[in-house]
């Protein structure tokens, strides 16, 4: 067996996580780009600071999506 196969994801995508929190990915990434703090984003979106912090950490660690190939 060669171990070749389709790519697979090891983490949920940032977009899926943001959708579950009721947030738009473009707005979230733009806020990060603008240097907004977790508190500022939480206040403007009505989402808890803890959730925003976890989303930011996920983005910084895994990016928008974490797909790995098996080739």
Jmol script that loads the backbone (N, CA, C; Angstrom):
load data "model"
ATOM      1  N   UNK A   1       0.854  -1.181   0.000  1.00  0.00           N
ATOM      2  CA  UNK A   1       0.000   0.000   0.000  1.00  0.00           C
ATOM      3  C   UNK A   1       0.893   1.235   0.000  1.00  0.00           C
ATOM      4  N   UNK A   2       0.606   2.185  -0.858  1.00  0.00           N
ATOM      5  CA  UNK A   2       1.481   3.338  -1.040  1.00  0.00           C
ATOM      6  C   UNK A   2       1.211   4.474  -0.066  1.00  0.00           C
ATOM      7  N   UNK A   3       0.051   4.537   0.553  1.00  0.00           N
ATOM      8  CA  UNK A   3      -0.275   5.628   1.467  1.00  0.00           C
ATOM      9  C   UNK A   3      -0.764   6.876   0.761  1.00  0.00           C
ATOM     10  N   UNK A   4      -0.881   6.804  -0.557  1.00  0.00           N
ATOM     11  CA  UNK A   4      -1.378   7.964  -1.300  1.00  0.00           C
ATOM     12  C   UNK A   4      -2.886   8.060  -1.148  1.00  0.00           C
ATOM     13  N   UNK A   5      -3.375   9.249  -1.171  1.00  0.00           N
ATOM     14  CA  UNK A   5      -4.811   9.436  -1.061  1.00  0.00           C
ATOM     15  C   UNK A   5      -5.155  10.903  -1.128  1.00  0.00           C
ATOM     16  N   UNK A   6      -6.410  11.212  -1.020  1.00  0.00           N
ATOM     17  CA  UNK A   6      -6.829  12.604  -1.092  1.00  0.00           C
ATOM     18  C   UNK A   6      -6.379  13.379   0.145  1.00  0.00           C
ATOM     19  N   UNK A   7      -6.292  14.697   0.010  1.00  0.00           N
ATOM     20  CA  UNK A   7      -5.957  15.509   1.188  1.00  0.00           C
ATOM     21  C   UNK A   7      -7.060  15.414   2.234  1.00  0.00           C
ATOM     22  N   UNK A   8      -6.700  15.643   3.463  1.00  0.00           N
ATOM     23  CA  UNK A   8      -7.666  15.587   4.556  1.00  0.00           C
ATOM     24  C   UNK A   8      -7.380  16.719   5.525  1.00  0.00           C
ATOM     25  N   UNK A   9      -8.370  17.134   6.217  1.00  0.00           N
ATOM     26  CA  UNK A   9      -8.251  18.245   7.160  1.00  0.00           C
ATOM     27  C   UNK A   9      -8.039  17.704   8.559  1.00  0.00           C
ATOM     28  N   UNK A  10      -7.151  18.371   9.296  1.00  0.00           N
ATOM     29  CA  UNK A  10      -6.908  17.944  10.670  1.00  0.00           C
ATOM     30  C   UNK A  10      -7.614  18.843  11.681  1.00  0.00           C
ATOM     31  N   UNK A  11      -8.126  19.944  11.232  1.00  0.00           N
ATOM     32  CA  UNK A  11      -8.830  20.898  12.088  1.00  0.00           C
ATOM     33  C   UNK A  11     -10.047  21.428  11.342  1.00  0.00           C
ATOM     34  N   UNK A  12     -11.055  21.882  12.066  1.00  0.00           N
ATOM     35  CA  UNK A  12     -12.176  22.534  11.377  1.00  0.00           C
ATOM     36  C   UNK A  12     -11.694  23.834  10.741  1.00  0.00           C
ATOM     37  N   UNK A  13     -12.302  24.222   9.639  1.00  0.00           N
ATOM     38  CA  UNK A  13     -11.897  25.461   8.978  1.00  0.00           C
ATOM     39  C   UNK A  13     -12.310  26.666   9.826  1.00  0.00           C
ATOM     40  N   UNK A  14     -11.549  27.720   9.684  1.00  0.00           N
ATOM     41  CA  UNK A  14     -11.862  28.960  10.390  1.00  0.00           C
ATOM     42  C   UNK A  14     -13.237  29.457   9.977  1.00  0.00           C
ATOM     43  N   UNK A  15     -13.552  29.347   8.694  1.00  0.00           N
ATOM     44  CA  UNK A  15     -14.845  29.821   8.210  1.00  0.00           C
ATOM     45  C   UNK A  15     -15.992  29.094   8.904  1.00  0.00           C
ATOM     46  N   UNK A  16     -15.887  27.791   9.039  1.00  0.00           N
ATOM     47  CA  UNK A  16     -16.934  27.022   9.725  1.00  0.00           C
ATOM     48  C   UNK A  16     -17.063  27.469  11.175  1.00  0.00           C
ATOM     49  N   UNK A  17     -15.943  27.642  11.840  1.00  0.00           N
ATOM     50  CA  UNK A  17     -15.975  28.072  13.238  1.00  0.00           C
ATOM     51  C   UNK A  17     -16.596  29.464  13.376  1.00  0.00           C
ATOM     52  N   UNK A  18     -16.249  30.359  12.462  1.00  0.00           N
ATOM     53  CA  UNK A  18     -16.817  31.716  12.498  1.00  0.00           C
ATOM     54  C   UNK A  18     -18.319  31.684  12.229  1.00  0.00           C
ATOM     55  N   UNK A  19     -18.736  30.876  11.265  1.00  0.00           N
ATOM     56  CA  UNK A  19     -20.172  30.756  10.969  1.00  0.00           C
ATOM     57  C   UNK A  19     -20.928  30.262  12.191  1.00  0.00           C
ATOM     58  N   UNK A  20     -20.360  29.305  12.904  1.00  0.00           N
ATOM     59  CA  UNK A  20     -21.011  28.787  14.104  1.00  0.00           C
ATOM     60  C   UNK A  20     -21.135  29.864  15.177  1.00  0.00           C
ATOM     61  N   UNK A  21     -20.204  30.815  15.182  1.00  0.00           N
ATOM     62  CA  UNK A  21     -20.251  31.918  16.147  1.00  0.00           C
ATOM     63  C   UNK A  21     -21.089  33.090  15.634  1.00  0.00           C
ATOM     64  N   UNK A  22     -21.592  32.969  14.385  1.00  0.00           N
ATOM     65  CA  UNK A  22     -22.407  34.031  13.804  1.00  0.00           C
ATOM     66  C   UNK A  22     -21.589  35.185  13.248  1.00  0.00           C
ATOM     67  N   UNK A  23     -20.350  34.916  12.846  1.00  0.00           N
ATOM     68  CA  UNK A  23     -19.463  35.964  12.342  1.00  0.00           C
ATOM     69  C   UNK A  23     -19.119  35.731  10.878  1.00  0.00           C
ATOM     70  N   UNK A  24     -18.783  36.825  10.190  1.00  0.00           N
ATOM     71  CA  UNK A  24     -18.361  36.775   8.795  1.00  0.00           C
ATOM     72  C   UNK A  24     -16.840  36.700   8.737  1.00  0.00           C
ATOM     73  N   UNK A  25     -16.306  35.804   7.917  1.00  0.00           N
ATOM     74  CA  UNK A  25     -14.864  35.619   7.847  1.00  0.00           C
ATOM     75  C   UNK A  25     -14.151  36.873   7.350  1.00  0.00           C
ATOM     76  N   UNK A  26     -14.699  37.543   6.331  1.00  0.00           N
ATOM     77  CA  UNK A  26     -14.040  38.738   5.787  1.00  0.00           C
ATOM     78  C   UNK A  26     -13.928  39.835   6.832  1.00  0.00           C
ATOM     79  N   UNK A  27     -14.978  40.036   7.593  1.00  0.00           N
ATOM     80  CA  UNK A  27     -14.972  41.063   8.631  1.00  0.00           C
ATOM     81  C   UNK A  27     -13.987  40.707   9.735  1.00  0.00           C
ATOM     82  N   UNK A  28     -13.981  39.456  10.158  1.00  0.00           N
ATOM     83  CA  UNK A  28     -13.077  39.010  11.215  1.00  0.00           C
ATOM     84  C   UNK A  28     -11.624  39.203  10.795  1.00  0.00           C
ATOM     85  N   UNK A  29     -11.277  38.748   9.593  1.00  0.00           N
ATOM     86  CA  UNK A  29      -9.899  38.886   9.118  1.00  0.00           C
ATOM     87  C   UNK A  29      -9.520  40.347   8.931  1.00  0.00           C
ATOM     88  N   UNK A  30     -10.459  41.172   8.482  1.00  0.00           N
ATOM     89  CA  UNK A  30     -10.186  42.606   8.328  1.00  0.00           C
ATOM     90  C   UNK A  30      -9.939  43.255   9.684  1.00  0.00           C
ATOM     91  N   UNK A  31     -10.702  42.870  10.690  1.00  0.00           N
ATOM     92  CA  UNK A  31     -10.494  43.407  12.042  1.00  0.00           C
ATOM     93  C   UNK A  31      -9.118  43.023  12.582  1.00  0.00           C
ATOM     94  N   UNK A  32      -8.698  41.787  12.331  1.00  0.00           N
ATOM     95  CA  UNK A  32      -7.366  41.362  12.758  1.00  0.00           C
ATOM     96  C   UNK A  32      -6.301  42.173  12.012  1.00  0.00           C
ATOM     97  N   UNK A  33      -6.492  42.327  10.708  1.00  0.00           N
ATOM     98  CA  UNK A  33      -5.543  43.089   9.893  1.00  0.00           C
ATOM     99  C   UNK A  33      -5.412  44.528  10.391  1.00  0.00           C
ATOM    100  N   UNK A  34      -6.530  45.088  10.843  1.00  0.00           N
ATOM    101  CA  UNK A  34      -6.540  46.462  11.352  1.00  0.00           C
ATOM    102  C   UNK A  34      -5.941  46.569  12.751  1.00  0.00           C
ATOM    103  N   UNK A  35      -5.615  45.415  13.371  1.00  0.00           N
ATOM    104  CA  UNK A  35      -5.002  45.423  14.688  1.00  0.00           C
ATOM    105  C   UNK A  35      -5.976  45.558  15.844  1.00  0.00           C
ATOM    106  N   UNK A  36      -7.248  45.264  15.598  1.00  0.00           N
ATOM    107  CA  UNK A  36      -8.232  45.346  16.676  1.00  0.00           C
ATOM    108  C   UNK A  36      -7.960  44.267  17.717  1.00  0.00           C
ATOM    109  N   UNK A  37      -8.199  44.602  18.956  1.00  0.00           N
ATOM    110  CA  UNK A  37      -8.005  43.653  20.045  1.00  0.00           C
ATOM    111  C   UNK A  37      -9.195  42.697  20.129  1.00  0.00           C
ATOM    112  N   UNK A  38      -9.002  41.621  20.868  1.00  0.00           N
ATOM    113  CA  UNK A  38     -10.107  40.678  21.083  1.00  0.00           C
ATOM    114  C   UNK A  38     -11.276  41.376  21.763  1.00  0.00           C
ATOM    115  N   UNK A  39     -10.968  42.259  22.705  1.00  0.00           N
ATOM    116  CA  UNK A  39     -12.032  43.004  23.399  1.00  0.00           C
ATOM    117  C   UNK A  39     -12.816  43.874  22.432  1.00  0.00           C
ATOM    118  N   UNK A  40     -12.126  44.556  21.521  1.00  0.00           N
ATOM    119  CA  UNK A  40     -12.810  45.421  20.552  1.00  0.00           C
ATOM    120  C   UNK A  40     -13.708  44.608  19.627  1.00  0.00           C
ATOM    121  N   UNK A  41     -13.189  43.488  19.128  1.00  0.00           N
ATOM    122  CA  UNK A  41     -13.982  42.643  18.231  1.00  0.00           C
ATOM    123  C   UNK A  41     -15.178  42.065  18.984  1.00  0.00           C
ATOM    124  N   UNK A  42     -14.953  41.621  20.206  1.00  0.00           N
ATOM    125  CA  UNK A  42     -16.046  41.071  21.014  1.00  0.00           C
ATOM    126  C   UNK A  42     -17.134  42.112  21.234  1.00  0.00           C
ATOM    127  N   UNK A  43     -16.733  43.330  21.558  1.00  0.00           N
ATOM    128  CA  UNK A  43     -17.701  44.381  21.827  1.00  0.00           C
ATOM    129  C   UNK A  43     -18.520  44.721  20.579  1.00  0.00           C
ATOM    130  N   UNK A  44     -17.876  44.791  19.418  1.00  0.00           N
ATOM    131  CA  UNK A  44     -18.606  45.175  18.201  1.00  0.00           C
ATOM    132  C   UNK A  44     -19.484  44.050  17.662  1.00  0.00           C
ATOM    133  N   UNK A  45     -19.155  42.795  17.993  1.00  0.00           N
ATOM    134  CA  UNK A  45     -19.925  41.662  17.453  1.00  0.00           C
ATOM    135  C   UNK A  45     -20.912  41.062  18.443  1.00  0.00           C
ATOM    136  N   UNK A  46     -20.718  41.336  19.725  1.00  0.00           N
ATOM    137  CA  UNK A  46     -21.582  40.734  20.729  1.00  0.00           C
ATOM    138  C   UNK A  46     -21.220  39.291  21.044  1.00  0.00           C
ATOM    139  N   UNK A  47     -20.034  38.861  20.593  1.00  0.00           N
ATOM    140  CA  UNK A  47     -19.527  37.515  20.871  1.00  0.00           C
ATOM    141  C   UNK A  47     -18.531  37.649  22.017  1.00  0.00           C
ATOM    142  N   UNK A  48     -18.497  36.666  22.898  1.00  0.00           N
ATOM    143  CA  UNK A  48     -17.628  36.783  24.068  1.00  0.00           C
ATOM    144  C   UNK A  48     -16.155  36.914  23.683  1.00  0.00           C
ATOM    145  N   UNK A  49     -15.402  37.582  24.547  1.00  0.00           N
ATOM    146  CA  UNK A  49     -13.978  37.773  24.325  1.00  0.00           C
ATOM    147  C   UNK A  49     -13.271  36.423  24.249  1.00  0.00           C
ATOM    148  N   UNK A  50     -13.708  35.465  25.050  1.00  0.00           N
ATOM    149  CA  UNK A  50     -13.090  34.139  25.057  1.00  0.00           C
ATOM    150  C   UNK A  50     -13.231  33.467  23.690  1.00  0.00           C
ATOM    151  N   UNK A  51     -14.415  33.565  23.088  1.00  0.00           N
ATOM    152  CA  UNK A  51     -14.636  32.967  21.769  1.00  0.00           C
ATOM    153  C   UNK A  51     -13.761  33.664  20.733  1.00  0.00           C
ATOM    154  N   UNK A  52     -13.725  34.989  20.760  1.00  0.00           N
ATOM    155  CA  UNK A  52     -12.896  35.745  19.816  1.00  0.00           C
ATOM    156  C   UNK A  52     -11.434  35.362  19.984  1.00  0.00           C
ATOM    157  N   UNK A  53     -10.987  35.259  21.209  1.00  0.00           N
ATOM    158  CA  UNK A  53      -9.602  34.879  21.489  1.00  0.00           C
ATOM    159  C   UNK A  53      -9.288  33.490  20.936  1.00  0.00           C
ATOM    160  N   UNK A  54     -10.209  32.550  21.116  1.00  0.00           N
ATOM    161  CA  UNK A  54     -10.012  31.195  20.590  1.00  0.00           C
ATOM    162  C   UNK A  54      -9.984  31.185  19.062  1.00  0.00           C
ATOM    163  N   UNK A  55     -10.844  31.988  18.443  1.00  0.00           N
ATOM    164  CA  UNK A  55     -10.862  32.074  16.981  1.00  0.00           C
ATOM    165  C   UNK A  55      -9.558  32.682  16.458  1.00  0.00           C
ATOM    166  N   UNK A  56      -9.070  33.727  17.122  1.00  0.00           N
ATOM    167  CA  UNK A  56      -7.814  34.350  16.714  1.00  0.00           C
ATOM    168  C   UNK A  56      -6.651  33.355  16.862  1.00  0.00           C
ATOM    169  N   UNK A  57      -6.631  32.651  17.975  1.00  0.00           N
ATOM    170  CA  UNK A  57      -5.572  31.673  18.215  1.00  0.00           C
ATOM    171  C   UNK A  57      -5.597  30.573  17.152  1.00  0.00           C
ATOM    172  N   UNK A  58      -6.794  30.116  16.814  1.00  0.00           N
ATOM    173  CA  UNK A  58      -6.938  29.091  15.767  1.00  0.00           C
ATOM    174  C   UNK A  58      -6.391  29.620  14.442  1.00  0.00           C
ATOM    175  N   UNK A  59      -6.744  30.851  14.092  1.00  0.00           N
ATOM    176  CA  UNK A  59      -6.279  31.460  12.842  1.00  0.00           C
ATOM    177  C   UNK A  59      -4.757  31.583  12.840  1.00  0.00           C
ATOM    178  N   UNK A  60      -4.187  32.044  13.944  1.00  0.00           N
ATOM    179  CA  UNK A  60      -2.741  32.234  14.009  1.00  0.00           C
ATOM    180  C   UNK A  60      -1.990  30.904  13.966  1.00  0.00           C
ATOM    181  N   UNK A  61      -2.593  29.858  14.486  1.00  0.00           N
ATOM    182  CA  UNK A  61      -1.924  28.549  14.521  1.00  0.00           C
ATOM    183  C   UNK A  61      -2.144  27.745  13.242  1.00  0.00           C
ATOM    184  N   UNK A  62      -3.369  27.763  12.694  1.00  0.00           N
ATOM    185  CA  UNK A  62      -3.717  26.902  11.581  1.00  0.00           C
ATOM    186  C   UNK A  62      -4.047  27.633  10.292  1.00  0.00           C
ATOM    187  N   UNK A  63      -4.225  28.943  10.336  1.00  0.00           N
ATOM    188  CA  UNK A  63      -4.620  29.681   9.133  1.00  0.00           C
ATOM    189  C   UNK A  63      -6.113  29.542   8.882  1.00  0.00           C
ATOM    190  N   UNK A  64      -6.499  29.765   7.655  1.00  0.00           N
ATOM    191  CA  UNK A  64      -7.918  29.720   7.298  1.00  0.00           C
ATOM    192  C   UNK A  64      -8.416  28.282   7.252  1.00  0.00           C
ATOM    193  N   UNK A  65      -7.561  27.379   6.775  1.00  0.00           N
ATOM    194  CA  UNK A  65      -7.940  25.970   6.688  1.00  0.00           C
ATOM    195  C   UNK A  65      -6.659  25.151   6.789  1.00  0.00           C
ATOM    196  N   UNK A  66      -6.735  24.009   7.410  1.00  0.00           N
ATOM    197  CA  UNK A  66      -5.551  23.165   7.579  1.00  0.00           C
ATOM    198  C   UNK A  66      -5.754  21.836   6.872  1.00  0.00           C
ATOM    199  N   UNK A  67      -5.431  21.823   5.598  1.00  0.00           N
ATOM    200  CA  UNK A  67      -5.571  20.614   4.797  1.00  0.00           C
ATOM    201  C   UNK A  67      -4.172  20.069   4.518  1.00  0.00           C
ATOM    202  N   UNK A  68      -4.023  18.785   4.761  1.00  0.00           N
ATOM    203  CA  UNK A  68      -2.732  18.126   4.509  1.00  0.00           C
ATOM    204  C   UNK A  68      -2.912  17.102   3.403  1.00  0.00           C
ATOM    205  N   UNK A  69      -1.950  17.040   2.509  1.00  0.00           N
ATOM    206  CA  UNK A  69      -1.981  16.043   1.442  1.00  0.00           C
ATOM    207  C   UNK A  69      -1.325  14.751   1.883  1.00  0.00           C
ATOM    208  N   UNK A  70      -1.590  13.708   1.146  1.00  0.00           N
ATOM    209  CA  UNK A  70      -1.002  12.406   1.472  1.00  0.00           C
ATOM    210  C   UNK A  70      -0.140  11.911   0.318  1.00  0.00           C
ATOM    211  N   UNK A  71       0.550  12.808  -0.350  1.00  0.00           N
ATOM    212  CA  UNK A  71       1.359  12.364  -1.486  1.00  0.00           C
ATOM    213  C   UNK A  71       2.806  12.235  -1.143  1.00  0.00           C
TER     214      UNK A  71
END
end "model"
wireframe off; spacefill off
backbone 0.3
color backbone group
